[in-house]
Amino acid sequence: MGFWRTSTSSVREVPVIEGMPELGMQQLVTWEQGFVSGIETPAIGLILSGSLISYLLFRKRQDK
C-alpha cells in the first residue's frame, strides 16, 4: 500500500500440461518493473502549483 508502485503484474492462464487444457489450468504471474504513479502525484503537484501561483499573485497585488 502506498502512493506509487514500482512493478506491475500480468496474470495469464496456462495449461498444467502443455497441449492438454482438459487436465487443468494454472495462473502464470509475470512481474514487470516500471514506475506507476497514483492519482496522488498529479493532485499534489496541482495543489502545490496552484498555491504557489495564488501566493505570488497575492503578493503582487499587495505591492501595488
Secondary structure, 3 states (H helix, E strand, C coil): CCCEEEEEEEEEEEEEECCEEEEEEEEEEEEEEEEEECCHHHHHHHHHHHHHHHHHHHHHHHHC
